[in-house]
Amino acid sequence: MSRCKGPKVADIFSTYGPAYQEEHTLPVEHLQVMDAIVNCRTEALGGHLDECDKCGYQHPFYNSCRNRHCPTCGALAKERWLAARSQELLPVSYFHVVFTLPDDLNPIALVNSRVIYKILFQAASETLLTLGRDPKHLGGEIGVLAVLHTWGQNLLDHPHLHCIVPGGGLSPDGQTWLLPKKMSKDKDFFIHVNIISDLFKKKFLAYFKEAYRAGQLEFIDKTAHLAGKKAFQAFLDRLYNKKWVSYCKPPFGGPEEVLRYLARYTHRVAISNDRIVRAANGRVTFTWRDYKDSGKKKEMTLSAFEFIRRFLLHVLPKNFYKIRYYGIWSSRNRKGKLRKCQEILGYSPESDSEEIASMSWEDLLFDLTGIDARLCPKCKKGRLVTIEIIPKARAAPA
């Protein structure tokens, strides 16, 4: 569904990837991602040959790689996911809470991504659920939808979680929808951000220390000295004494606004193709927003190798889920507690998620964009009909 006319990540990988791979020993996951992106929607992945039933025009459609790191894929999958989420929202205000790790942890996270990202999810979700159950704040069970992002606008490592939280929760007896007892002075959330940050830090570092003692962490290069107990404890002490940054953005107005937000954030990859301005002579230029300079839009130029290196920083471990659900939104509670909340609030979502889930990609594309993938692009009258399946790695007939 991408309409980008400029250079794409696939072009950069295709042009400079082989030389990059010769100079660097890459994990299998990185090689697979590069290969998938290069071959996405090409004859290498096969597809089908369509013919117009009016003028005889033939047009090949090649398969998508469906890799979650691919900037070209995911649009239709995102729409199906959003339709399912629309069934689970409530008619209340929502809050956006962001948990960010200190830069000190970035080198460790790069080497131990599965462990560190798991701890990040665990510490953040427990922080919100624990504070939500606290009678001083709410005294009920909230819901949390958490999305992992590992990048900043400059493509460097910046692990953080975006969390969506409803402004209220289900009472312990499961019969009442509870509203916050008080709001913080800045009205950003019903729990002051300092309380959130402090508890998150304590929980994260407790699990971090536990992972160290269990021998689950690997320390190499600049962090190799942290393998020693004294050095690790000193590092831990510095992290305890450091101020951790968690913040709350202004509340959403309701379910529709939440869905618009999720549409932008959930299936995002490190960089979209439309941000790439130029790719030539061994250099890549892309746009970025400098949030240290009032979010001004700027251009950044990197060597092609450095661009590839930064992109690959954000390849997630195999089978690692970047979107997770907790509390009333957890899979075990959706049919019980979540439906009870909707009943209490008198809310029946009017969603066609089941219909969307069963739609063909052509029908869904037309529904979303008005583009008729079956209309002949040549005569504009006939319909394209599949006449042949194109196997992988075989060029389409001329």
JOGI-V422514 format. One record per residue. N is the residue number from 0. RES is the residue in one small letter. SS is DSSP state (~ for helix, > for strand, _ for the rest). PHI is phi in radians with two decimals (999 if undefined). Layout:
[[N | RES | SS | PHI] [N | RES | SS | PHI]]
This chain:
[[0 | m | _ | 999] [1 | s | _ | -1.23] [2 | r | _ | -1.96] [3 | c | _ | -1.08] [4 | k | _ | -1.77] [5 | g | _ | -1.55] [6 | p | _ | -1.13] [7 | k | _ | -2.05] [8 | v | ~ | -0.98] [9 | a | ~ | -1.05] [10 | d | ~ | -1.14] [11 | i | ~ | -1.16] [12 | f | ~ | -1.11] [13 | s | ~ | -1.17] [14 | t | ~ | -1.36] [15 | y | ~ | -1.92] [16 | g | ~ | -1.07] [17 | p | ~ | -1.01] [18 | a | ~ | -1.18] [19 | y | ~ | -1.10] [20 | q | ~ | -1.20] [21 | e | ~ | -1.20] [22 | e | ~ | -1.57] [23 | h | _ | -2.28] [24 | t | _ | -1.52] [25 | l | _ | -1.86] [26 | p | _ | -1.10] [27 | v | ~ | -0.99] [28 | e | ~ | -1.05] [29 | h | ~ | -1.20] [30 | l | ~ | -1.11] [31 | q | ~ | -1.15] [32 | v | ~ | -1.14] [33 | m | ~ | -1.05] [34 | d | ~ | -1.11] [35 | a | ~ | -1.11] [36 | i | ~ | -1.16] [37 | v | ~ | -1.12] [38 | n | ~ | -1.58] [39 | c | _ | -1.02] [40 | r | _ | 1.01] [41 | t | _ | -2.20] [42 | e | ~ | -1.08] [43 | a | ~ | -1.06] [44 | l | ~ | -1.73] [45 | g | _ | 1.30] [46 | g | > | 2.93] [47 | h | > | -2.60] [48 | l | > | -1.81] [49 | d | > | -1.89] [50 | e | > | -2.30] [51 | c | > | -1.26] [52 | d | _ | -1.38] [53 | k | _ | -1.92] [54 | c | _ | -1.83] [55 | g | _ | 1.45] [56 | y | _ | -1.02] [57 | q | > | -1.95] [58 | h | > | -2.52] [59 | p | > | -1.51] [60 | f | > | -2.03] [61 | y | > | -1.76] [62 | n | _ | -1.25] [63 | s | _ | -1.42] [64 | c | _ | -1.36] [65 | r | _ | 1.07] [66 | n | _ | -1.36] [67 | r | _ | -1.19] [68 | h | _ | -1.67] [69 | c | _ | -1.38] [70 | p | _ | -1.22] [71 | t | _ | -1.56] [72 | c | _ | -1.60] [73 | g | _ | 1.78] [74 | a | ~ | -1.09] [75 | l | ~ | -1.27] [76 | a | ~ | -1.09] [77 | k | ~ | -1.10] [78 | e | ~ | -1.13] [79 | r | ~ | -1.16] [80 | w | ~ | -1.14] [81 | l | ~ | -1.11] [82 | a | ~ | -1.10] [83 | a | ~ | -1.17] [84 | r | ~ | -1.18] [85 | s | ~ | -1.09] [86 | q | _ | -1.31] [87 | e | _ | -1.90] [88 | l | _ | -1.43] [89 | l | _ | -2.09] [90 | p | _ | -1.40] [91 | v | _ | -2.37] [92 | s | _ | -1.34] [93 | y | > | -2.21] [94 | f | > | -2.09] [95 | h | > | -2.00] [96 | v | > | -1.97] [97 | v | > | -2.07] [98 | f | > | -1.94] [99 | t | > | -2.13] [100 | l | _ | -1.50] [101 | p | _ | -1.07] [102 | d | ~ | -1.01] [103 | d | ~ | -0.98] [104 | l | ~ | -1.52] [105 | n | ~ | -1.01] [106 | p | ~ | -1.09] [107 | i | ~ | -1.29] [108 | a | ~ | -1.14] [109 | l | ~ | -1.10] [110 | v | ~ | -1.50] [111 | n | _ | -2.12] [112 | s | ~ | -1.03] [113 | r | ~ | -1.07] [114 | v | ~ | -1.21] [115 | i | ~ | -1.18] [116 | y | ~ | -1.18] [117 | k | ~ | -1.09] [118 | i | ~ | -1.12] [119 | l | ~ | -1.03] [120 | f | ~ | -1.06] [121 | q | ~ | -1.12] [122 | a | ~ | -1.16] [123 | a | ~ | -1.16] [124 | s | ~ | -1.14] [125 | e | ~ | -1.15] [126 | t | ~ | -1.04] [127 | l | ~ | -1.19] [128 | l | ~ | -1.15] [129 | t | ~ | -1.13] [130 | l | ~ | -1.20] [131 | g | ~ | -1.15] [132 | r | ~ | -1.33] [133 | d | _ | -1.20] [134 | p | _ | -1.01] [135 | k | _ | -1.18] [136 | h | _ | -1.89] [137 | l | _ | -2.50] [138 | g | _ | 1.46] [139 | g | > | -2.53] [140 | e | > | -1.69] [141 | i | _ | -1.73] [142 | g | > | -2.04] [143 | v | > | -2.40] [144 | l | > | -1.97] [145 | a | > | -2.01] [146 | v | > | -2.16] [147 | l | > | -1.53] [148 | h | > | -2.10] [149 | t | > | -2.02] [150 | w | > | -2.15] [151 | g | _ | -1.88] [152 | q | _ | -1.08] [153 | n | _ | -1.53] [154 | l | _ | 1.30] [155 | l | _ | -1.38] [156 | d | > | -1.21] [157 | h | > | -2.72] [158 | p | > | -1.15] [159 | h | > | -2.76] [160 | l | > | -1.98] [161 | h | > | -1.73] [162 | c | > | -2.08] [163 | i | > | -1.80] [164 | v | > | -2.32] [165 | p | > | -1.23] [166 | g | _ | -1.45] [167 | g | _ | 2.74] [168 | g | > | -2.87] [169 | l | > | -1.50] [170 | s | > | -1.13] [171 | p | _ | -0.96] [172 | d | _ | -1.48] [173 | g | _ | 1.25] [174 | q | _ | -2.05] [175 | t | _ | -2.38] [176 | w | > | -1.61] [177 | l | > | -1.61] [178 | l | _ | -1.79] [179 | p | _ | -0.99] [180 | k | _ | -1.28] [181 | k | _ | -2.79] [182 | m | _ | -1.91] [183 | s | _ | -1.18] [184 | k | _ | -1.02] [185 | d | _ | -1.51] [186 | k | _ | 1.12] [187 | d | _ | -1.36] [188 | f | _ | -2.87] [189 | f | _ | -1.46] [190 | i | _ | -2.18] [191 | h | _ | -1.06] [192 | v | ~ | -1.06] [193 | n | ~ | -1.15] [194 | i | ~ | -1.18] [195 | i | ~ | -1.07] [196 | s | ~ | -1.07] [197 | d | ~ | -1.14] [198 | l | ~ | -1.20] [199 | f | ~ | -1.04] [200 | k | ~ | -1.02] [201 | k | ~ | -1.09] [202 | k | ~ | -1.19] [203 | f | ~ | -1.07] [204 | l | ~ | -1.20] [205 | a | ~ | -1.14] [206 | y | ~ | -1.23] [207 | f | ~ | -1.10] [208 | k | ~ | -1.12] [209 | e | ~ | -1.11] [210 | a | ~ | -1.16] [211 | y | ~ | -1.11] [212 | r | ~ | -1.13] [213 | a | _ | -1.48] [214 | g | _ | 1.25] [215 | q | _ | -1.58] [216 | l | _ | -1.85] [217 | e | _ | -1.96] [218 | f | _ | -2.11] [219 | i | _ | -2.38] [220 | d | ~ | 0.89] [221 | k | ~ | -1.16] [222 | t | ~ | -1.82] [223 | a | ~ | -1.00] [224 | h | ~ | -1.16] [225 | l | ~ | -1.28] [226 | a | ~ | -1.14] [227 | g | _ | -1.29] [228 | k | ~ | -1.07] [229 | k | ~ | -1.15] [230 | a | ~ | -1.16] [231 | f | ~ | -1.15] [232 | q | ~ | -1.13] [233 | a | ~ | -1.13] [234 | f | ~ | -1.11] [235 | l | ~ | -1.10] [236 | d | ~ | -1.08] [237 | r | ~ | -1.11] [238 | l | ~ | -1.19] [239 | y | ~ | -1.14] [240 | n | ~ | -1.44] [241 | k | _ | -1.46] [242 | k | _ | -1.42] [243 | w | _ | -1.59] [244 | v | _ | -1.79] [245 | s | > | -2.22] [246 | y | > | -2.59] [247 | c | > | -2.05] [248 | k | > | -1.54] [249 | p | > | -0.94] [250 | p | > | -1.17] [251 | f | > | -1.37] [252 | g | _ | -1.36] [253 | g | _ | 3.05] [254 | p | ~ | -0.97] [255 | e | ~ | -1.10] [256 | e | ~ | -1.18] [257 | v | ~ | -1.09] [258 | l | ~ | -1.10] [259 | r | ~ | -1.10] [260 | y | ~ | -1.15] [261 | l | ~ | -1.06] [262 | a | ~ | -1.07] [263 | r | ~ | -1.50] [264 | y | ~ | -1.82] [265 | t | _ | -1.20] [266 | h | _ | -1.83] [267 | r | _ | -1.27] [268 | v | _ | -1.92] [269 | a | _ | -0.95] [270 | i | _ | -2.64] [271 | s | _ | -1.55] [272 | n | ~ | -1.05] [273 | d | ~ | -1.27] [274 | r | ~ | -1.53] [275 | i | > | -1.47] [276 | v | > | -1.61] [277 | r | > | -2.51] [278 | a | > | -2.60] [279 | a | > | -2.83] [280 | n | _ | 0.96] [281 | g | _ | 1.34] [282 | r | > | -2.32] [283 | v | > | -2.21] [284 | t | > | -2.00] [285 | f | > | -2.45] [286 | t | > | -1.55] [287 | w | > | -2.69] [288 | r | > | -1.87] [289 | d | > | -1.62] [290 | y | ~ | -1.29] [291 | k | ~ | -1.45] [292 | d | ~ | -2.24] [293 | s | _ | 1.02] [294 | g | _ | 1.22] [295 | k | > | -1.14] [296 | k | > | -1.40] [297 | k | > | -2.35] [298 | e | > | -1.96] [299 | m | > | -2.23] [300 | t | > | -2.03] [301 | l | > | -2.19] [302 | s | > | -1.14] [303 | a | ~ | -1.04] [304 | f | ~ | -1.13] [305 | e | ~ | -1.20] [306 | f | ~ | -1.06] [307 | i | ~ | -1.09] [308 | r | ~ | -1.03] [309 | r | ~ | -1.16] [310 | f | ~ | -1.06] [311 | l | ~ | -1.24] [312 | l | _ | -1.03] [313 | h | _ | -1.87] [314 | v | _ | -1.32] [315 | l | _ | -1.39] [316 | p | _ | -1.02] [317 | k | _ | -1.01] [318 | n | _ | 1.11] [319 | f | _ | -1.63] [320 | y | _ | -1.45] [321 | k | _ | -1.58] [322 | i | > | -2.13] [323 | r | > | -2.38] [324 | y | > | -2.23] [325 | y | > | -2.42] [326 | g | > | 1.15] [327 | i | _ | -1.17] [328 | w | _ | -1.64] [329 | s | _ | -1.14] [330 | s | _ | -1.03] [331 | r | _ | -1.33] [332 | n | _ | -1.84] [333 | r | ~ | -1.08] [334 | k | ~ | -1.44] [335 | g | ~ | -1.90] [336 | k | ~ | -1.12] [337 | l | ~ | -1.14] [338 | r | ~ | -1.13] [339 | k | ~ | -1.11] [340 | c | ~ | -1.06] [341 | q | ~ | -1.10] [342 | e | ~ | -1.14] [343 | i | ~ | -1.06] [344 | l | _ | -1.49] [345 | g | _ | 1.10] [346 | y | _ | -2.11] [347 | s | _ | -2.13] [348 | p | _ | -1.00] [349 | e | _ | -1.72] [350 | s | _ | -2.26] [351 | d | _ | -1.83] [352 | s | ~ | -1.05] [353 | e | ~ | -1.17] [354 | e | ~ | -1.16] [355 | i | ~ | -1.11] [356 | a | ~ | -1.07] [357 | s | ~ | -1.67] [358 | m | _ | -1.24] [359 | s | _ | -1.22] [360 | w | ~ | -1.15] [361 | e | ~ | -1.17] [362 | d | ~ | -1.17] [363 | l | ~ | -1.16] [364 | l | ~ | -1.06] [365 | f | ~ | -1.16] [366 | d | ~ | -1.12] [367 | l | ~ | -1.49] [368 | t | ~ | -2.10] [369 | g | _ | 1.43] [370 | i | _ | -1.48] [371 | d | _ | -1.65] [372 | a | _ | -1.20] [373 | r | _ | -1.67] [374 | l | > | -1.38] [375 | c | _ | -1.10] [376 | p | _ | -1.28] [377 | k | _ | -1.63] [378 | c | _ | -1.59] [379 | k | _ | 1.10] [380 | k | _ | -2.17] [381 | g | _ | -1.37] [382 | r | > | -1.96] [383 | l | > | -1.39] [384 | v | > | -2.16] [385 | t | > | -1.21] [386 | i | > | -2.01] [387 | e | > | -2.79] [388 | i | > | -1.61] [389 | i | > | -1.63] [390 | p | _ | -1.21] [391 | k | _ | -1.07] [392 | a | _ | 1.03] [393 | r | _ | -2.32] [394 | a | _ | -1.13] [395 | a | _ | -1.26] [396 | p | _ | -1.02] [397 | a | _ | -1.22]]
